[in-house]
């Protein structure tokens, strides 16, 4: 039995998940679930990296107990684009700023007065979003230049956690590819972008491809967790979407799209080579690198973030906000009263989402929702309609008909949303696994250990171990 620990950190919660592989089947056990907290200080939204590290270490301790001390390795995946600076002593200069901080939207248009959009897309193949690392580094340069000037190193979030565990400064390639600073064709940082904007290329870490090993947990951290033996930290698809896509149970590479459904919806296809041309740029499609150098050709869509923000408000008013209750209320509505632009920047920031949706409806001449069910149904229908639009864009750019959709991640548990996706897109939906990110993390650790011979064998293991739920399109 091979026991490995996946540390899967999403934008709202983190999990320590123990994977057990017996040579034929994969079993998983959630060891520790925790909030990946953020807080606003003097108008800036920061990640609480110190508390995150405490929960990471707690996960390791609990995993060793559950595995009777037999833990072969661990690996970390997180959301993309965010980072922190270290000084010449290797100490943290500032808590990482959250990608939803308002400074990024303010800088988004300004940056493209200094560098052409066409040049940026040609170099990186990454869609334009105000949260990208490119925009954030530019914001640092304009708004807090003393921080990057004092820094010796810049590390992206999973690489930062790996550094705190091992003392080694490396950058995993899938997370590098999210930054809009990495060239996916030449597989290197884009020196021309750094040079044109005066950004600190010399502070960026060496890029390594997964699977590989970062190193063992360093002695002082191991002592704190009372580890009796060296514990290796593995380099996997450190971007959470890269790990999720690694676990998509494709049975054929032809005609299948995926949606990694959670706070964000990442809708795309897997390719062997990047697609960087005018049509892809105009559709604002992204070329991120996946495990084994595959290309995740996809679109970032605002996912269940809007509903989660609404749930927080309803919860504060004493409402039952379980998905079972919300979905039943949605089913009781005759139709969705509105359709939202899921790409609109106005929905990016953590403000009163009910008011934002109502304001959008008034501005666009649509009925303002009056009930919880109308809000829920409208968000779902907007999501499914957005999926349909972007699937058509993908088909147009790559010249391939996409006949089915694999939905993985937390949203794959949402029966109403999965059925609406099948109905509106007119495509078969295969939902699951829900814990795809943690599964992909575990699979690549097993690849690094020589237990699995590549991605195809890893996906076969997923198909053997977990049965997806099938949703066929129904007439509406």
C-alpha positions in Angstrom: 0.0 0.0 0.0 1.4 3.4 -1.0 0.2 6.4 1.1 0.6 9.9 -0.2 -0.8 13.2 1.0 -2.4 15.8 -1.3 -2.5 19.3 0.0 -5.2 20.9 -2.2 -5.6 24.6 -1.5 -8.5 26.3 -3.2 -9.5 29.9 -3.2 -12.0 29.4 -0.4 -11.0 26.1 1.4 -8.0 23.8 1.7 -7.9 20.0 2.2 -5.4 17.5 3.3 -6.4 14.3 1.5 -4.7 10.9 2.1 -4.4 8.8 -1.0 -4.1 5.0 -0.6 -3.0 3.0 -3.7 -2.9 -0.8 -3.6 -1.6 -1.3 -7.1 -5.1 -1.6 -8.6 -7.5 0.9 -7.0 -7.2 4.4 -5.5 -8.9 5.2 -2.2 -9.1 8.6 -0.6 -9.7 10.0 2.9 -10.2 13.6 3.8 -7.9 14.2 6.8 -8.2 17.9 7.4 -10.4 20.7 5.9 -9.6 24.3 6.6 -10.4 27.8 5.4 -7.9 29.5 3.2 -8.5 32.8 4.8 -8.0 36.3 3.5 -8.4 39.7 5.2 -8.5 43.3 4.3 -6.1 45.8 5.9 -6.0 49.5 5.0 -8.0 48.8 1.8 -5.8 45.9 0.6 -7.0 42.2 0.5 -4.3 39.8 1.6 -4.0 36.0 2.0 -3.3 34.8 5.5 -0.3 32.7 4.5 0.8 32.1 8.1 -2.5 30.4 9.0 -2.4 28.5 5.8 1.0 27.1 6.7 -0.3 26.1 10.2 -3.1 24.1 8.5 -0.6 22.6 6.0 1.5 21.3 8.9 -1.6 20.1 10.8 -2.6 18.1 7.7 0.8 16.4 7.6 0.6 15.4 11.3 -3.0 14.0 10.9 -2.1 12.2 7.7 0.8 10.4 9.3 -1.5 9.3 12.1 -4.1 8.0 9.6 -1.4 6.2 7.6 0.2 4.7 10.8 3.3 6.8 10.0 3.7 5.3 6.5 3.6 8.4 4.3 5.7 8.2 1.1 5.4 11.8 0.0 3.2 14.9 -0.1 2.5 17.6 -2.7 0.8 21.0 -2.8 -1.5 22.5 -5.4 -3.1 25.9 -5.2 -5.0 28.5 -7.3 -2.9 30.4 -9.8 -1.4 33.9 -10.3 -0.7 34.9 -6.7 2.7 35.2 -5.2 4.9 36.6 -2.5 8.4 38.3 -2.2 11.3 37.1 -0.1 14.2 39.2 1.0 17.9 38.2 0.8 17.6 36.2 4.0 14.7 34.2 2.5 12.2 35.9 4.8 8.7 37.0 3.7 8.5 40.7 2.9 4.7 40.9 2.8 1.7 38.7 2.9 0.6 37.8 -0.6 -2.1 40.1 -2.1 -5.3 38.4 -3.2 -6.1 38.3 -6.9 -9.5 39.8 -6.2 -7.9 43.0 -4.7 -9.3 46.1 -6.4 -5.9 47.4 -7.4 -5.7 44.9 -10.2 -8.8 46.2 -11.9 -7.4 49.7 -11.6 -4.1 48.7 -13.3 -5.6 46.5 -16.0 -6.2 49.1 -18.6 -3.1 51.2 -17.8 -0.7 48.3 -18.4 -1.7 48.0 -22.0 -0.7 51.6 -22.7 2.8 50.4 -22.0 2.8 47.1 -23.9 0.7 45.9 -26.8 -1.9 43.3 -26.1 -1.0 41.5 -29.3 2.6 41.1 -28.2 1.6 39.8 -24.8 -0.7 37.2 -26.3 1.9 36.1 -28.9 4.5 35.6 -26.2 2.2 33.8 -23.6 -1.0 32.7 -25.2 -2.8 33.6 -22.0 -6.3 35.2 -21.8 -6.5 38.8 -20.6 -7.8 39.0 -17.0 -7.2 41.8 -14.5 -6.1 39.2 -11.9 -3.1 37.9 -13.9 0.3 38.0 -12.3 1.4 40.3 -15.1 -1.0 42.9 -14.0 -0.2 42.3 -10.3 3.5 42.8 -10.8 2.8 46.0 -12.8 0.6 47.2 -9.9 3.5 46.5 -7.4 5.8 48.5 -9.6 3.4 51.4 -9.7 1.9 51.3 -6.2 4.4 49.7 -3.8 7.8 49.7 -5.5 9.7 49.4 -2.2 8.6 45.8 -1.9 9.9 44.4 -5.2 13.0 46.6 -4.9 13.8 45.0 -1.5 13.1 41.5 -2.8 15.6 38.8 -3.9 13.0 36.2 -4.9 9.4 36.0 -6.1 7.6 32.7 -5.5 4.1 31.7 -6.7 1.8 30.3 -4.0 2.4 26.5 -4.3 6.2 27.2 -4.7 6.1 29.5 -1.6 4.6 26.7 0.5 7.1 24.2 -0.9 9.9 26.6 0.0 8.6 27.0 3.6 8.5 23.2 3.9 11.9 22.3 2.2 13.9 25.6 2.0 14.2 25.1 -1.8 13.1 27.8 -4.3 11.7 26.3 -7.5 8.8 27.1 -9.7 6.6 24.4 -11.1 5.7 24.8 -14.8 1.9 24.5 -14.7 1.7 27.4 -12.2 4.3 29.4 -14.1 2.1 29.2 -17.2 -0.8 30.9 -15.4 1.1 34.2 -14.9 0.9 35.7 -18.4 4.7 35.9 -18.1 5.7 32.5 -19.4 6.2 31.4 -23.0 4.4 28.0 -23.5 6.1 27.4 -26.9 9.7 28.0 -25.8 8.9 26.8 -22.3 10.7 29.7 -20.5 9.9 33.1 -18.8 9.2 35.7 -21.5 12.3 38.0 -21.3 10.8 40.4 -23.7 7.7 41.1 -21.5 9.9 41.5 -18.4 12.2 43.8 -20.2 9.6 46.0 -21.8 7.8 46.6 -18.5 10.9 46.8 -16.4 9.8 43.8 -14.3 12.2 41.7 -12.2 13.1 38.7 -14.3 16.1 38.0 -12.2 13.8 37.4 -9.2 11.9 34.6 -10.8 12.7 31.0 -9.8 14.0 28.2 -12.0 11.1 26.4 -13.7 10.8 22.6 -13.4 8.3 20.3 -15.0 6.3 17.7 -13.0 6.6 15.0 -11.9 9.7 15.6 -9.9 10.8 16.1 -6.3 11.5 19.4 -4.6 13.3 17.8 -1.7 12.7 16.6 1.9 11.0 18.6 4.5 13.8 20.6 6.2 15.0 19.6 9.7 13.4 22.4 11.8 10.0 21.9 10.2 10.2 18.1 10.4 11.0 18.5 14.1 8.1 20.8 14.7 5.8 18.1 13.1 7.7 15.3 15.0 8.5 13.5 11.7 10.7 10.5 12.5 12.2 10.2 9.0 12.7 12.4 5.9 9.5 13.1 4.1 9.8 14.0 0.4 7.8 16.9 -1.1 6.8 16.1 -4.7 6.4 18.5 -7.6 3.1 17.8 -9.3 0.7 19.9 -11.4 0.9 22.6 -8.8 -1.8 24.7 -10.4 -5.1 23.3 -9.1 -6.7 23.2 -12.5 -3.7 21.3 -13.9 -4.2 18.7 -11.2 -7.9 18.6 -11.8 -7.4 18.1 -15.6 -4.9 15.3 -14.9 -7.8 13.4 -13.2 -10.4 13.9 -16.0 -11.3 10.3 -16.9 -11.1 10.7 -20.7 -11.7 7.4 -22.4 -10.8 9.0 -25.8 -9.1 12.3 -26.6 -11.5 12.9 -29.4 -14.6 15.2 -29.0 -14.4 15.7 -25.2 -14.3 19.0 -23.4 -13.9 19.4 -19.6 -15.2 21.8 -17.0 -13.3 22.1 -13.7 -16.2 23.5 -11.7 -15.8 25.3 -8.5 -15.3 28.9 -7.5 -14.2 29.3 -11.1 -15.3 27.3 -14.1 -12.4 26.3 -16.3 -13.8 25.1 -19.6 -11.4 23.7 -22.2 -9.9 20.9 -24.1 -6.5 19.1 -23.9 -4.1 19.6 -26.8 -0.5 18.6 -27.6 0.6 22.1 -28.8 -0.5 25.7 -28.0 -2.9 27.5 -30.2 -1.7 31.1 -30.4 -3.3 33.1 -33.2 -5.6 36.0 -33.8 -8.8 33.9 -33.5 -7.7 32.5 -30.2 -6.8 36.0 -28.9 -10.1 37.5 -30.1 -11.9 34.7 -28.3 -9.7 35.4 -25.2 -8.8 31.7 -24.8 -5.8 30.6 -22.8 -2.9 28.2 -23.3 -1.8 26.9 -19.9 0.6 24.0 -19.5 -0.6 20.7 -17.9 1.0 17.5 -16.7 3.3 15.9 -19.3 3.5 19.2 -21.1 -0.1 18.9 -22.4 -1.8 22.2 -23.2 -4.9 23.2 -21.3 -6.6 25.3 -24.0 -9.4 26.8 -22.0 -11.5 29.7 -20.9 -11.7 31.1 -17.3 -15.3 31.7 -16.5 -16.7 33.1 -13.2 -18.1 29.9 -11.7 -20.0 29.3 -8.5 -18.3 32.3 -6.9 -21.4 34.5 -7.4 -23.7 31.9 -5.8 -21.3 31.5 -2.9 -21.3 35.2 -2.3 -25.1 35.2 -2.3 -25.2 32.2 0.1 -23.1 34.2 2.6 -25.7 37.0 2.6 -28.7 34.6 2.9 -26.9 32.7 5.6 -26.5 35.9 7.6 -30.3 36.4 7.3 -31.0 33.0 8.7 -31.8 31.2 5.5 -31.1 27.5 4.8 -28.4 27.8 2.2 -27.7 24.1 1.6 -27.4 23.3 -2.0 -30.3 20.8 -1.7 -32.6 23.6 -0.4 -31.4 26.2 -2.9 -31.8 23.8 -5.9 -35.3 22.8 -4.8 -36.2 26.5 -4.6 -34.8 27.0 -8.1 -36.8 24.0 -9.5 -40.0 25.7 -8.2 -39.4 28.7 -10.5 -40.9 28.6 -14.0 -38.0 30.2 -15.7 -34.8 32.3 -15.0 -35.7 36.0 -15.0 -32.2 37.1 -16.1 -29.0 36.1 -17.9 -25.7 37.4 -16.7 -22.4 38.2 -18.6 -20.2 35.7 -16.6 -17.1 37.4 -18.0 -18.0 40.8 -16.6 -15.3 42.3 -14.3 -18.0 43.8 -12.1 -18.6 40.3 -10.5 -14.9 39.7 -9.6 -14.7 41.5 -6.3 -16.1 40.4 -2.9 -18.9 42.9 -2.5 -22.7 42.6 -2.1 -23.5 40.1 -4.9 -27.3 40.4 -4.6 -27.0 44.1 -5.2 -24.6 43.6 -8.1 -26.9 41.2 -9.8 -29.9 43.3 -9.3 -28.0 46.4 -10.6 -26.9 44.5 -13.7 -30.5 43.4 -14.4 -31.7 47.0 -14.1 -28.9 48.3 -16.4 -29.6 45.7 -19.0 -33.4 46.0 -18.9 -34.0 42.5 -17.4 -36.4 41.7 -14.5 -34.8 42.0 -11.1 -35.0 38.7 -9.2 -37.5 38.7 -6.3 -36.8 35.3 -4.7 -33.9 33.1 -3.7 -35.0 30.5 -6.3 -34.9 33.1 -9.1 -31.3 34.2 -8.1 -30.1 30.6 -8.1 -31.8 29.6 -11.3 -30.6 32.7 -13.0 -27.0 32.1 -12.0 -27.2 28.4 -13.1 -28.7 29.3 -16.5 -26.1 32.1 -17.0 -23.4 29.6 -16.3 -24.7 26.9 -18.6 -25.3 29.5 -21.4 -21.8 30.8 -21.0 -20.5 27.2 -21.3 -22.4 26.8 -24.5 -21.0 30.1 -25.9 -17.4 29.2 -25.1 -17.7 25.7 -26.3 -18.8 27.1 -29.7 -15.8 29.4 -29.6 -13.4 26.5 -28.9 -14.9 24.5 -31.7 -14.5 27.4 -34.1 -10.9 28.0 -33.2 -9.7 24.4 -33.2 -12.0 23.1 -36.0 -13.3 20.2 -33.9 -16.8 19.2 -32.8 -17.0 18.7 -29.1 -19.7 16.1 -28.4 -19.4 15.5 -24.6 -18.3 17.3 -21.5 -16.6 16.0 -18.4 -17.5 18.1 -15.4 -15.1 17.6 -12.4 -14.7 19.4 -9.1 -17.3 20.4 -6.6 -19.8 21.5 -9.2 -20.0 18.0 -10.5 -22.1 17.2 -7.4 -24.7 19.7 -8.4 -27.3 17.7 -10.3 -29.4 20.7 -11.3 -26.5 22.6 -12.8 -25.1 19.4 -14.6 -28.5 18.7 -16.1 -29.0 22.3 -17.2 -25.5 22.2 -18.8 -26.5 19.1 -20.8 -29.8 20.7 -21.8 -28.4 24.1 -22.9 -25.3 22.8 -24.6 -27.0 19.8 -26.2 -24.1 17.6 -25.1 -23.8 14.6 -22.9 -22.3 15.4 -19.5 -20.2 13.0 -17.5 -19.9 14.3 -13.9 -17.2 13.4 -11.5 -14.9 12.9 -9.8 -15.7 15.7 -7.4 -12.3 15.7 -5.8 -10.5 15.8 -9.1 -7.8 18.3 -8.0 -6.7 16.2 -5.0 -6.9 13.0 -7.2 -4.7 14.6 -9.9 -2.3 15.6 -7.2 -2.1 12.1 -5.9 -1.8 10.5 -9.4 1.2 12.6 -10.2 2.9 11.7 -6.9 2.3 8.0 -7.9 3.8 8.8 -11.3 6.9 10.4 -9.6 7.3 7.3 -7.5 7.1 5.0 -10.5 3.8 3.4 -9.4 2.0 4.7 -12.6 3.5 4.9 -16.0 2.3 8.2 -17.3 -1.0 10.2 -17.6 -2.9 7.6 -19.7 -2.3 4.9 -17.0 -3.3 7.4 -14.3 -6.6 8.2 -16.0 -7.3 4.5 -16.5 -6.9 4.2 -12.7 -9.5 6.9 -12.2 -12.0 5.1 -14.5 -11.5 1.9 -12.5 -11.9 3.6 -9.2 -14.7 6.0 -9.7 -17.9 5.9 -11.9 -19.1 9.3 -13.4 -22.8 10.3 -13.4 -24.2 10.6 -16.9 -26.6 13.4 -17.8 -28.2 13.3 -21.3 -29.7 16.4 -22.9 -33.4 16.8 -22.4 -35.9 18.9 -24.2 -36.8 22.1 -22.3 
